């Protein structure tokens, strides 16, 4: 399967595992995805520097295939993580939540490809103007931090493919090969899957997190914390609490304090799926089993090929 992204990143399939805090803040998931022909990604967001170094070493030892790191540029100490990515000659950086321009030149010198993650056309335009190699564009169906304007992946990915000459990675709402085919039909050059890879044996989150995600229907998530920077997560006790806070009329500082009473770590590492932030996308409702990455990649490719065959016969 040849697209601009598979050729640019030197991967076999146009399938990218999203950087997910805690789920891929370890070596097992990125190694498995890269070894199976996709692009595995380390999520640096919640990591300490020493842990990031250890995971980079483990991934380097575990695969000779391309892999990526996701670095939120707004996080404290982001420069140290970028320096380490440079030191390890990381093949691909997926950066988010910050301006890329100041970092591009030195990574280009060592051949690193820079993909910038955006959820609005405004941010896509700024990243493109800065000179990034590709855009990862996600719609409101995605878990974590999708666009607050709630524009769907179907619309924003197609619009980005029309408006920008850069290769596009589409994301949000995809959990199988048929969804991948749909994204490619919209003009994407590859597809980023988060929730589906979260529900694999190699994802390093608590079993309770995987179980509640597996039981979630397509209508079982919501944007929580809508008066700030909302997250898409399952409806649980914390989500219900924030709905009450939304109606309370409290000021911004009090609102943010309530939102910060719950964390992703609570759910992902401690297994508190009632009051933790169980961040998953709407595609959780399409997932019916937890399997190994190798099994999943084989299934995704088979479904994608089936979708391509069906479309060719229409």
C-alpha positions as CSV (number, residue, x, y, z in Angstrom):
1,X,0.0,0.0,0.0
2,X,1.7,3.1,-1.2
3,X,0.6,6.6,-0.1
4,X,2.5,9.8,0.5
5,X,2.7,8.9,4.2
6,X,3.9,5.3,3.8
7,X,6.6,6.5,1.4
8,X,7.6,9.5,3.6
9,X,7.8,7.5,6.8
10,X,8.9,4.2,5.2
11,X,6.1,2.1,6.7
12,X,4.3,-0.8,5.2
13,X,0.7,0.2,5.9
14,X,-1.0,3.6,6.2
15,X,-1.9,2.7,9.8
16,X,-0.6,4.8,12.7
17,X,-1.0,4.1,16.4
18,X,-1.9,7.4,18.1
19,X,0.2,8.7,21.0
20,X,-1.9,7.9,24.1
21,X,-0.8,9.0,27.5
22,X,0.0,5.9,29.7
23,X,-1.3,3.5,27.1
24,X,1.8,4.1,24.9
25,X,4.1,5.8,27.4
26,X,6.0,2.5,27.5
27,X,7.7,0.3,24.9
28,X,5.4,-2.6,24.3
29,X,2.7,-1.0,22.2
30,X,4.9,1.1,19.9
31,X,7.3,-1.9,19.3
32,X,4.4,-4.2,18.4
33,X,2.7,-1.8,16.0
34,X,6.0,-0.9,14.2
35,X,7.0,-4.5,13.9
36,X,3.6,-5.3,12.4
37,X,4.0,-2.8,9.6
38,X,2.3,0.3,11.1
39,X,3.8,3.3,12.9
40,X,4.0,2.8,16.6
41,X,4.2,5.9,18.8
42,X,5.6,6.7,22.3
43,X,3.4,9.2,24.2
44,X,5.9,11.5,26.1
45,X,3.1,13.6,27.6
46,X,3.0,12.2,31.1
47,X,6.6,10.9,31.3
48,X,9.6,11.8,33.3
49,X,12.8,12.4,31.4
50,X,14.6,9.3,32.7
51,X,11.6,7.1,31.8
52,X,11.4,8.6,28.3
53,X,15.1,7.8,27.8
54,X,14.6,4.2,29.0
55,X,11.6,3.7,26.7
56,X,13.5,5.2,23.7
57,X,16.3,2.7,24.4
58,X,13.8,-0.2,24.7
59,X,12.1,0.7,21.4
60,X,15.4,1.1,19.6
61,X,16.3,-2.4,20.9
62,X,12.9,-3.9,20.1
63,X,12.4,-2.8,16.5
64,X,14.5,-1.8,13.5
65,X,11.4,-0.3,11.9
66,X,10.4,3.4,12.0
67,X,8.6,4.7,15.1
68,X,7.3,8.0,16.4
69,X,7.2,10.0,19.5
70,X,4.3,12.4,20.5
71,X,5.5,15.5,22.4
72,X,3.0,18.1,23.5
73,X,4.9,21.3,23.1
74,X,3.1,23.1,25.8
75,X,4.2,20.7,28.6
76,X,6.8,21.8,31.1
77,X,10.2,20.6,30.0
78,X,9.2,20.0,26.4
79,X,12.6,21.2,25.2
80,X,14.4,18.4,27.2
81,X,12.2,15.8,25.5
82,X,12.9,17.3,22.1
83,X,16.6,17.3,22.9
84,X,16.4,13.6,23.7
85,X,14.4,12.9,20.6
86,X,17.2,14.6,18.6
87,X,19.9,12.6,20.5
88,X,18.2,9.3,19.6
89,X,17.6,10.4,16.0
90,X,13.9,9.6,16.4
91,X,12.5,9.0,12.9
92,X,9.1,10.8,13.3
93,X,7.8,13.4,15.7
94,X,4.1,13.9,16.2
95,X,3.9,17.3,18.0
96,X,0.8,19.0,19.3
97,X,-0.4,22.0,21.3
98,X,2.3,24.5,20.4
99,X,4.2,26.1,17.6
100,X,6.6,24.0,15.6
101,X,8.6,26.6,13.7
102,X,11.5,27.0,16.1
103,X,12.2,23.2,16.1
104,X,12.0,22.2,12.5
105,X,15.4,23.1,11.1
106,X,17.5,20.9,13.4
107,X,15.3,17.9,13.1
108,X,15.3,18.3,9.3
109,X,19.1,18.1,9.4
110,X,19.0,14.6,10.8
111,X,16.1,13.4,8.6
112,X,13.4,13.4,11.2
113,X,9.9,13.9,9.8
114,X,7.7,16.3,11.7
115,X,3.9,15.7,11.7
116,X,1.8,18.3,13.5
117,X,-1.4,17.2,15.2
118,X,-4.3,19.7,14.8
119,X,-8.0,19.7,15.4
120,X,-9.0,23.0,13.7
121,X,-8.3,24.4,10.2
122,X,-6.8,27.6,11.9
123,X,-4.1,25.5,13.6
124,X,-3.6,23.4,10.5
125,X,-2.9,26.6,8.5
126,X,-0.4,27.8,11.0
127,X,1.5,24.5,11.1
128,X,1.5,24.3,7.3
129,X,2.9,27.8,7.0
130,X,5.6,26.9,9.5
131,X,6.9,24.2,7.2
132,X,5.9,20.9,8.8
133,X,6.1,17.7,6.8
134,X,2.6,16.5,7.3
135,X,-0.6,17.2,9.3
136,X,-2.5,14.9,11.5
137,X,-6.1,16.1,11.5
138,X,-8.6,14.9,14.1
139,X,-12.3,15.4,14.4
140,X,-14.7,15.5,17.3
141,X,-15.2,11.7,17.4
142,X,-11.6,11.3,18.8
143,X,-10.8,10.6,22.4
144,X,-8.7,12.9,24.5
145,X,-8.7,16.5,23.2
146,X,-10.8,16.7,20.1
147,X,-11.9,20.0,18.7
148,X,-14.2,22.0,21.0
149,X,-16.2,23.2,17.9
150,X,-17.3,19.5,17.4
151,X,-16.6,19.4,13.7
152,X,-16.6,15.8,12.6
153,X,-13.7,13.8,11.2
154,X,-15.7,13.3,8.0
155,X,-15.8,17.1,7.4
156,X,-12.4,18.3,8.8
157,X,-10.3,15.6,7.2
158,X,-11.9,16.2,3.8
159,X,-11.5,20.0,4.1
160,X,-7.9,19.7,5.1
161,X,-7.2,17.4,2.2
162,X,-8.7,20.0,-0.2
163,X,-7.0,23.0,1.4
164,X,-3.5,21.8,2.0
165,X,-0.9,20.3,-0.3
166,X,0.7,18.4,2.6
167,X,0.2,14.8,3.3
168,X,-2.7,14.3,5.7
169,X,-3.1,11.8,8.5
170,X,-6.8,11.5,9.4
171,X,-8.1,10.5,12.9
172,X,-11.2,10.2,15.0
173,X,-14.0,7.6,14.8
174,X,-11.9,4.8,13.2
175,X,-11.6,1.4,14.7
176,X,-11.5,-1.0,11.7
177,X,-10.2,-1.4,8.2
178,X,-13.5,0.0,6.7
179,X,-13.0,3.2,8.6
180,X,-9.4,3.4,7.3
181,X,-10.7,3.0,3.8
182,X,-13.2,5.8,4.4
183,X,-10.5,8.1,5.6
184,X,-8.3,7.3,2.6
185,X,-11.3,7.9,0.3
186,X,-11.6,11.4,1.9
187,X,-8.1,12.2,0.8
188,X,-6.0,11.2,3.8
189,X,-2.7,9.5,3.2
190,X,-2.8,7.5,6.4
191,X,-5.1,7.0,9.4
192,X,-4.4,7.4,13.1
193,X,-6.2,5.0,15.5
194,X,-6.1,5.6,19.2
195,X,-9.0,3.8,21.0
196,X,-8.7,0.6,19.0
197,X,-5.0,0.3,19.9
198,X,-5.9,1.2,23.5
199,X,-7.9,-2.1,23.6
200,X,-5.0,-4.4,22.8
201,X,-3.0,-6.6,25.1
202,X,0.1,-4.5,24.7
203,X,-1.5,-1.2,25.8
204,X,-0.2,-0.3,29.3
205,X,-3.3,0.8,31.0
206,X,-5.3,-0.9,33.8
207,X,-7.5,-3.8,32.9
208,X,-10.5,-1.9,34.4
209,X,-9.9,0.9,31.8
210,X,-9.9,-1.6,28.9
211,X,-13.0,-3.4,30.3
212,X,-15.1,-0.2,30.6
213,X,-14.0,1.0,27.2
214,X,-14.9,-2.3,25.7
215,X,-18.4,-2.0,27.2
216,X,-18.9,1.5,25.9
217,X,-21.4,2.1,23.1
218,X,-21.0,4.6,20.2
219,X,-23.2,7.0,22.3
220,X,-21.4,6.3,25.6
221,X,-18.9,9.2,25.5
222,X,-19.2,12.9,25.9
223,X,-17.1,16.1,25.7
224,X,-16.6,16.8,29.4
225,X,-15.4,20.2,30.7
226,X,-17.0,22.1,27.8
227,X,-16.3,25.5,29.4
228,X,-12.6,24.9,29.3
229,X,-10.5,22.6,27.2
230,X,-12.8,19.6,27.0
231,X,-11.9,15.9,26.8
232,X,-13.9,13.1,25.2
233,X,-14.4,10.4,27.8
234,X,-17.0,7.9,28.9
235,X,-19.9,9.0,30.9
236,X,-19.1,8.1,34.5
237,X,-19.5,9.7,37.9
238,X,-17.0,12.4,37.2
239,X,-18.6,13.3,33.9
240,X,-22.0,13.6,35.7
241,X,-20.4,15.8,38.3
242,X,-19.0,18.1,35.6
243,X,-22.4,18.4,34.0
244,X,-23.6,19.8,37.3
245,X,-20.7,22.1,37.5
246,X,-21.4,23.3,33.9
247,X,-24.8,24.5,35.2
248,X,-23.5,26.1,38.4
249,X,-22.4,29.4,37.0
250,X,-19.1,29.3,38.9
251,X,-16.1,31.4,37.8
252,X,-13.3,30.2,35.6
253,X,-10.9,29.4,38.4
254,X,-13.4,27.4,40.3
255,X,-14.4,25.6,37.1
256,X,-10.9,24.6,36.3
257,X,-10.3,23.4,39.9
258,X,-13.3,21.1,39.7
259,X,-12.1,19.7,36.3
260,X,-8.6,19.0,37.7
261,X,-10.0,17.0,40.6
262,X,-10.0,14.0,38.2
263,X,-7.1,12.8,36.1
264,X,-6.4,10.4,33.2
265,X,-3.8,8.7,35.5
266,X,-6.5,7.9,38.0
267,X,-8.3,5.7,35.4
268,X,-5.4,4.5,33.3
269,X,-3.0,3.4,36.1
270,X,-5.1,3.1,39.2
271,X,-8.2,1.7,37.6
272,X,-10.6,4.2,39.0
273,X,-13.1,4.2,36.1
274,X,-15.8,5.9,38.1
275,X,-14.0,9.2,39.0
276,X,-11.0,9.1,36.7
277,X,-11.0,10.5,33.2
278,X,-11.5,7.4,31.0
279,X,-10.6,9.0,27.7
280,X,-11.8,7.1,24.7
281,X,-13.3,8.0,21.3
282,X,-16.7,7.2,19.9
283,X,-15.1,4.3,18.0
284,X,-15.1,2.4,21.3
285,X,-18.6,1.4,20.3
286,X,-17.1,-0.4,17.3
287,X,-14.7,-2.5,19.3
288,X,-15.8,-6.0,20.3
289,X,-12.7,-7.6,21.7
290,X,-9.2,-7.1,23.1
291,X,-6.5,-8.8,21.1
292,X,-2.8,-8.7,20.4
293,X,-1.4,-6.0,18.1
294,X,-0.3,-8.6,15.6
295,X,-3.8,-10.0,15.4
296,X,-5.3,-6.5,15.2
297,X,-3.0,-5.4,12.4
298,X,-3.8,-8.5,10.4
299,X,-7.5,-7.8,10.9
300,X,-7.2,-4.2,9.9
301,X,-5.3,-4.9,6.7
302,X,-7.8,-7.7,5.8
303,X,-10.8,-5.4,6.3
304,X,-9.1,-2.6,4.4
305,X,-8.4,-4.8,1.5
306,X,-12.0,-6.0,1.6
307,X,-13.3,-2.5,1.6
308,X,-11.0,-1.6,-1.4
309,X,-12.3,-4.7,-3.3
310,X,-15.9,-3.7,-2.6
311,X,-15.3,-0.1,-3.8
312,X,-13.6,-1.3,-6.9
313,X,-16.7,-3.4,-7.9
314,X,-19.2,-0.5,-7.6
